[in-house]
């Protein structure tokens, strides 16, 4: 993801290479929130980390 931002130089949303970066950043943030809300013993914990 950050390679794409670096490759665009400015990281402008209008750059076609940036098209998926924002969506992936949002998805990553949501996964972090889900992981933080679970205990390591939760059956879903490992699957979330792998994702």
C-alpha positions, 0 to 999 in steps of 0.5 A: 500500500505504501509502495503505491503512495510512494510511487505516485509521488504526491499521493493524490486521489486523482492518480489512478494508482491511488484508486484502491489505497484509500479503501485498503486503508479503511479496511485495515483500520476496521480490522485493527478495531476488530482485533483490539476488541477481542481477546487472544483466546477468541476463536476469531482472533487468529483469523482476523490477524491472518486477514 
